[in-house]
């Protein structure tokens, strides 16, 4: 199963090819959505299945919902075939890269002593690590009180030794707001670290 919801947003190289496109044995089921790349309320996703599973998936789809949003699908089809989607993706890639770059620069300027960014080459979020011993869940709670939204990286680990860090979204924040937000995040982390 390949879930490829934001592959269009790569900033340091061309988008990677999908595994499904390289699959010669009919083993990859590829799922995607237009919710991230266009807008969440559209609620249109898609599944590309091996030829041998088309009938099975069609029956399942019909059993789940026999009235898909046909009008939305027709409008989306025109949007795709007329080239508007490709132009939109190029424009948004430029916008999101500028926002990512602004966030990384603001972290370096205001929080590099308490936050270390690793590769941020794709997507709409980046992962940043906290100093040893700083509880990321506590940073998230304190950040919420100060108007900063983040996700604790430790909540994404399946293993017994999670690394403390933050997942920071940049897609919905304008570049002009990044500097102040990262200043506040740096202060938040330092406050939590001082409690140790």
C-alpha positions as CSV (number, residue, x, y, z in Angstrom):
1,X,0.0,0.0,0.0
2,X,1.6,3.3,-1.1
3,X,0.1,6.5,0.4
4,X,1.4,9.4,-1.6
5,X,-0.5,12.4,-0.3
6,X,2.1,15.2,-0.7
7,X,4.8,13.9,-3.1
8,X,4.2,17.0,-5.3
9,X,5.9,19.1,-2.6
10,X,9.6,18.3,-2.9
11,X,12.0,21.3,-2.6
12,X,15.5,20.1,-3.2
13,X,14.9,17.7,-6.1
14,X,12.3,16.6,-8.6
15,X,9.4,14.6,-7.1
16,X,10.2,11.0,-6.6
17,X,8.5,8.4,-8.8
18,X,5.8,6.3,-7.2
19,X,6.5,2.7,-6.4
20,X,3.3,1.9,-8.2
21,X,4.7,3.2,-11.4
22,X,7.7,0.9,-11.1
23,X,5.6,-2.2,-10.1
24,X,5.7,-4.8,-12.8
25,X,4.2,-7.6,-10.7
26,X,0.9,-6.0,-9.8
27,X,1.6,-5.9,-6.0
28,X,1.3,-2.2,-5.2
29,X,-2.0,-0.4,-4.3
30,X,-1.6,3.3,-4.7
31,X,-3.8,5.7,-2.8
32,X,-3.9,9.5,-2.9
33,X,-6.1,12.5,-2.2
34,X,-6.7,15.9,-3.5
35,X,-7.4,17.2,0.0
36,X,-3.8,18.3,0.7
37,X,-2.9,19.6,-2.7
38,X,-6.2,21.4,-3.4
39,X,-8.4,21.8,-0.3
40,X,-9.7,19.6,2.4
41,X,-13.4,20.2,1.8
42,X,-13.1,18.6,-1.7
43,X,-13.0,15.1,-0.1
44,X,-12.0,13.3,-3.3
45,X,-9.4,10.6,-3.1
46,X,-8.3,7.9,-5.5
47,X,-7.0,4.4,-5.6
48,X,-4.9,2.8,-8.3
49,X,-5.1,-1.0,-8.0
50,X,-3.5,-3.8,-9.9
51,X,-5.7,-5.0,-12.8
52,X,-6.5,-8.2,-11.0
53,X,-8.2,-6.2,-8.2
54,X,-10.2,-3.7,-10.2
55,X,-13.5,-5.7,-10.0
56,X,-13.1,-6.4,-6.3
57,X,-12.4,-2.8,-5.5
58,X,-15.3,-1.6,-7.7
59,X,-17.7,-3.9,-5.8
60,X,-16.4,-2.7,-2.4
61,X,-16.7,1.0,-3.5
62,X,-20.3,0.4,-4.7
63,X,-21.2,-1.3,-1.4
64,X,-19.8,1.6,0.6
65,X,-21.4,4.4,-1.2
66,X,-23.4,4.3,-4.4
67,X,-23.7,8.1,-4.8
68,X,-20.3,9.6,-5.2
69,X,-20.1,13.4,-5.7
70,X,-20.3,13.2,-9.5
71,X,-20.4,17.0,-10.1
72,X,-17.2,17.5,-8.1
73,X,-15.5,14.7,-9.9
74,X,-16.5,16.2,-13.3
75,X,-15.2,19.7,-12.3
76,X,-12.0,18.1,-11.0
77,X,-11.6,16.2,-14.3
78,X,-11.8,19.4,-16.3
79,X,-9.4,21.1,-13.8
80,X,-6.8,18.3,-14.4
81,X,-7.2,17.9,-18.2
82,X,-7.0,21.7,-18.9
83,X,-3.7,21.9,-17.1
84,X,-4.9,24.0,-14.1
85,X,-3.9,21.4,-11.6
86,X,-0.2,21.3,-12.8
87,X,-0.1,25.1,-12.6
88,X,-1.6,25.1,-9.2
89,X,0.9,22.6,-7.9
90,X,3.9,24.6,-9.3
91,X,2.6,27.8,-7.7
92,X,1.9,26.1,-4.3
93,X,5.3,24.4,-4.4
94,X,6.9,27.8,-4.7
95,X,4.7,29.2,-1.9
96,X,5.4,26.3,0.5
97,X,9.1,26.3,-0.2
98,X,9.2,30.0,0.8
99,X,7.3,29.2,4.0
100,X,9.6,26.3,4.8
101,X,12.7,28.4,4.1
102,X,11.3,31.2,6.4
103,X,10.6,28.7,9.2
104,X,14.1,27.2,8.9
105,X,15.7,30.6,8.9
106,X,13.6,31.7,11.9
107,X,14.6,28.6,13.8
108,X,18.2,29.2,13.1
109,X,17.9,32.9,14.2
110,X,15.8,32.4,17.3
111,X,15.9,28.8,18.5
112,X,19.0,27.0,17.2
113,X,20.2,26.5,20.8
114,X,17.1,24.4,21.6
115,X,15.9,23.1,18.3
116,X,17.8,21.3,15.6
117,X,16.2,20.8,12.1
118,X,17.0,17.8,10.1
119,X,16.2,17.3,6.4
120,X,13.2,19.3,5.4
121,X,13.2,18.5,1.7
122,X,9.5,17.6,1.2
123,X,6.0,17.9,2.5
124,X,4.3,20.5,4.5
125,X,5.9,19.8,7.9
126,X,9.4,19.5,9.3
127,X,10.9,17.5,12.2
128,X,13.1,19.3,14.7
129,X,14.9,17.7,17.6
130,X,14.9,19.1,21.2
131,X,17.9,18.9,23.5
132,X,18.4,15.7,25.5
133,X,15.9,15.5,28.4
134,X,13.4,18.1,27.2
135,X,9.9,16.5,27.2
136,X,8.4,17.3,23.8
137,X,4.8,16.6,25.1
138,X,5.4,19.3,27.7
139,X,6.7,21.7,25.1
140,X,3.6,21.1,23.0
141,X,1.3,21.8,26.0
142,X,3.2,24.9,27.0
143,X,3.2,26.0,23.3
144,X,-0.6,25.6,23.1
145,X,-0.9,28.0,26.1
146,X,1.2,30.5,24.2
147,X,-0.6,30.1,20.8
148,X,2.0,27.8,19.2
149,X,0.8,24.6,17.5
150,X,3.1,21.6,17.2
151,X,3.0,17.9,17.5
152,X,5.3,15.9,19.8
153,X,7.6,13.8,17.7
154,X,7.6,11.1,20.5
155,X,4.0,10.4,19.8
156,X,5.0,9.1,16.3
157,X,7.4,6.4,17.6
158,X,6.4,2.8,17.8
159,X,9.5,1.7,19.6
160,X,10.5,2.0,23.3
161,X,13.0,4.9,23.0
162,X,11.3,7.9,21.3
163,X,13.5,10.9,20.4
164,X,12.2,14.1,21.8
165,X,11.3,16.7,19.1
166,X,8.6,18.6,17.4
167,X,6.7,18.3,14.1
168,X,6.1,21.8,12.8
169,X,3.7,22.6,10.0
170,X,4.5,25.5,7.7
171,X,2.0,25.1,4.9
172,X,-0.7,27.3,6.6
173,X,1.6,30.1,8.0
174,X,2.7,33.1,6.0
175,X,6.4,33.8,5.9
176,X,5.9,37.2,7.7
177,X,4.6,35.4,10.8
178,X,7.4,32.8,11.0
179,X,9.9,35.0,12.8
180,X,7.7,35.9,15.7
181,X,6.3,32.3,16.0
182,X,9.8,30.8,16.2
183,X,10.9,33.4,18.7
184,X,8.0,32.4,20.9
185,X,8.7,28.7,20.3
186,X,12.3,29.2,21.3
187,X,11.2,31.0,24.6
188,X,8.7,28.1,25.2
189,X,11.3,25.4,24.8
190,X,13.7,27.3,27.1
191,X,11.0,27.7,29.8
192,X,10.3,23.9,29.7
193,X,14.0,23.1,29.7
194,X,14.6,25.3,32.8
195,X,12.0,23.2,34.7
196,X,14.3,20.1,34.5
